[in-house]
Amino acid sequence: MNNNIEFYKFDYSKYINLLKQNQNIDPKLLVINIIKSYNVEKFDSFTMLKSLLNDKLNYPNIENHFEYSAQFLFLKYLRKRGENMNSPEILTLKENMSKTWQKI
């Protein structure tokens, strides 16, 4: 059994450059830019979520960017899984996403 935790490597410089290219960033573009900054063609959702939450601690100046991206990907996963988008848990997640976005 492999006890090593796998993370994708985040390229901070690439992310900052992507942000500078798009002055009017919207939530979806922010998530796209974060994922592009991991330099992966395809990714495992679970590993990406772990990486986002780990890097949130490593880059406190953009921690809300990681938090929002993780929330976005989790919501997308739940939607794909067929969860009720009007359940109290999903509505709470959407509310938290809105609060996180306001911090960005």
N, C-alpha and C positions, 0 to 999 in steps of 0.2 A: 504494500500500500504506500502510495506517495503522499507524504505529509507536507510537501512543499506547496505553498499557495501560489498559484500562477496569476500574474498581473500583466496587462499590456503596458508598454512604456509610453508615457506621455511626453510629447515634444512641446514644451512651453513656448519656445521661440516661434515655432510654426503657428501655434494657436494665436499668439499676440499679432503676428503678421496677418493672419486670416481676419482677425477682428478689425485691424486697421484698414483692410481692403473693403470692409462693409460697415460703414459708419452707422447706418440705420439697421441694426440687427433685430430680427424678430426671434421668437422662441425656437421655431423649427431650425432656423439658420444657426443659432447658437449651438444647438445639439449637433447639427451636421458638422460644424467647425470643430467642436470638441472631439467627435469621433474621428474626423480626418486627422487630427493631431496625434492620434495613436498609431498612425501609419499602418493600419491593417486593412487588407482588401475585404476580407470576411471576418466576422467575429462571432464568438460564442456570447450570447446575451448575458449569461451568468458571470462569465469572466469579465465582461465589459462593466457590468454593474459593480462587481468587486473592485475593479480598477478605478472607476469613478469615485466610489466612496473612499477608497484608500487615498487617491490623489487629492481629494477634498482636504485631507489632513496635511498633505505635503505642500499645498499651494493655498495658504489661507487668504491671500489677496483675491483669489477667484473661487473660493470655496462654494459660493452660491451658484456659480456656473456648473460645477460638478454636481451639486445637489439637484439643481433643476434638470440637468441631463439625465441623471439617474431616475428621477421621478417620471420624466417623459418616457424613457425606455420601459420602465415598469408598467406605466399605464398602457403603452402600446402592447406589451406582452399580455396584460390582462384582457385587453380588447380582442386580441388575436385568439386568446383562449376561450372567448365567448362569455366572459363575465358580464353581469348586469351593470351597465354603465351608470345606472341610477341608484345603485346600492349605497347605503350610508358610508361604507368604507371607500368606495370609489369617489363619492362626492367629497369626502374629507381629503382624499389624495389630490383632487382637482383644486380644492381650496388651498391646500398647502403649496401646490405648484404656483398658484396665483401669488401667494405671499412671498415665495422664494423669488419669483420673477420681479416683483416690486423692489426687492433688495438689489437686483442687478441693475 
